[in-house]
Amino acid sequence: MKIYLLFALLLYGFCAFSQQLKSDTAKVLKEVVITGQFGPQTLKNSVYNIRTISAERIKLRAATNVQQVLNTELGFRFSNDLTLGTSDVQLMGMTGRNIKILLDGIPMVDRSDTRESLNQIDINTVDRIEIVEGPMSVVYGTDALAGVINIITKNSGKSLLNISVRLQEETVSNEYNAFSGSGSHNQNISGSWQNKGWSALAGFTHNEFGGWNLASKTATSAEVDADSNRWKPKEQWLGNTKIGYRNENFNIWYRLDGLNETIDSRGGMNPNNYKAKFQTYTTNRYTQQLQSEWQLFQNLQLTAIAGFTNLERATKSVIHDFTNGSEELTAAAGEQDVAKFNFSIFRATAIYKINDLLTLQPGLEFNRDAASGARINGSPAINDYAFFISGEFKPTEGINIRPGFRFIKNSIYDAPPVIPSLNTKFTLTKTLDFRLAYARGFRAPALRELYYDFFDASHSIMGNPNLKAEESNSFNGSFGWSGVQINDFQFRSTLAGFYNLFKNRIDYGIDATNPTVTTLINISKFKTTGGTLDNTLLYKNFQANVGFSYIGRYNELLESNASFEIPEFVWSAEVSSNLTYNFPKINGSISLFYKYSGSRPSYQLIVLNGFQTATLVKIGGFNLADLMLNKNIYKYLTINAGIKNLLNVTQLSNTSTASGGAHSTDGTSVPNSYGRSYILGLIFNWNKN
């Protein structure tokens, strides 16, 4: 009841407030999207239900990584692994391994199940983020069961020359040292040039996070373990360049992105010998891509994408002796390791418009995954070959039918022979559209699941080369109402629902031949279902986006014991609200980004009076809010100031007594954030036309 009341109050609040506001733009309702499309289309004309996050909203948030942008977006949740210093994303009730992360259409590569690559992208290069919910496997292949997050980078713009410099300082809760050490420190410099069809961009970013709530360097092991909510220091160096040429019928460009990331982990000191274990996790990643579009004829266009990613993640462990400051490498299993991954992709498509009724898009795709390292069994490589074809059939005005098929041949695992999809869009009135879709998705077993063996004092995990691909059947429907568009007032609303059924889900289980070893097996099915209501309102200088979602996740205990008297789904609600008001007279704005994430219930097994039964447990709900001020100073300067995590959320209550993951702590609160932080940033932007 509390959630519905809060939702109603938010709707009333921004509608009442908007009656007093003044504005000058409504371009948000006419955004152009490209993800999964035959060509750039407006949101209204897209056959997919796509959400976009613009560069302007990213700028207003003063975000330093993609997670900060998505934190208050509907359907997104993040989990933190403080042992490794990484985060993972969840979308519409599904984990990160079911979400395809794309950088300009090129898949991002991760070392493990978590989508840590999402926060290894330079936010200063991002032009917009497009989110498609539901399987997109016909177009993008494996992993796209829950949906696709396509991060689209900036072009050179219209200026002959542009120079941009960004400096931003943040406290981390109540901890801060200026420009280095405690706190968060971010610097970026970038430039672009374009002339007569040629363009070039380059940028360089340094992000330093000093950690939070760290124990003293000489703390004992007991003191270090006394508080689980300790955030590890992290430092990132990012560089990128993009070179391209464009004319009326041809476009080609090359982009290179590089990353060096270091995460420091300090163990507690042994008071008997004054020694402690220190670990460093270092990630080096570079991604190259070459993309081209060629309009051969008025009705025929060719596109091609080639990409290569190289990822190395090194673990270095030393024993630090506090008596003399010396360090020596440890000899325990798994504590000195370099895991190497590389990924290649080539995709070519043609868009052929036969007539006004029918357009076809055939395509070919080749993917190659390879890995090596001390924990990788051998030096495996997986080759994946695919042919896909889709078409748009418009039998009459207002009806768009888009079927698609993907045919797969894989060198290692038994891939689904064909992946179908059917998307439809019906224009019911000038302001009301109805979309209905069915799609089959799949997630190929990753190299780490097939060949990753990890044995040390705490782990006995073995890969399984006999895994099958996960598959899903998904149904999605939505009503999109473009609402009222009168003078300065515009309103858009989308009501959507989904149902996903997964089979052959890959999960951890006990090795049948050795009960002391954990392995990966296809053991279960899984379901998610729910609905969302997303509203966008613009009135003169006021812009608001308010959304509500109610998502159900399958109770997996029913797989092992259908006799349990528990519901098939456990439900969680969300309310999000992004509000911005512009002040034209002072050339500034104020923004409030808010989200309520309801409690996350689940059932777990317990023994009660000698009998095994299921009991309800919950991870507590929380409210997240950021308040930001943005002001242009003179011609070239912009200042950002504000408060992130306004309500000072740090940990979530947890009634579970079971482990939630490899690095979770049983029966304790769940780390969510490092608390309220204050930011001040300055952006210098100079153009020469």
Secondary structure, DSSP 8 states (H G I E B T S, - for coil): -HHHHHHHHHHHHHHHHHTT------GGGG-EE-TT-SS-EETTT-SS-EEEEEHHHHHHHT-SSHHHHHTTSTTEEEEEETTTTEEEEEETTB-GGGEEEEETTEE---SSSS-GGGGSS-GGGEEEEEEEES--HHHH-TTTTSEEEEEEE----SSSEEEEEEEEEE-BTTB--SSSSSSEEEEEEEEEEEETTEEEEEEEEEEEE--BS---TT-BHHHHHT-S--B--EEEEEEEEEEEEE-SSEEEEEEEEEEEEEEEEEEEEETTTTEEEEEEEEEEEEEEEEEEEEEEETTEEEEEEEEEEEEEEEEEEEEEETTT--EEE--STTSEEEEEEEEEEEEEEEEEE-SSSEEEEEEEEEEEEEEESTTBSS--EEEEEEEEEEEEE-SSTTEEEEEEEEEEEESSS---SEEEEEEEEEE-SSSEEEEEEEEEEEE---HHHHHB-EESSS-EEE--TT---EEEEEEEEEEEE---EETTEEEEEEEEEEEEEEEEEEEEEEETTEEEEEEEEEEEEEEEEEEEEEEEEEETTEEEEEEEEEEEEE-THHHH-TTS---SEEEEEEEEEEEEEEETTTTEEEEEEEEEE--EEEEEEEEETTEEEEEEEEE--EEEEEEEEEEEETTTEEEEEEEESTT---EE-B---S--STT--TTS-EE-----EEEEEEEEEEEE-
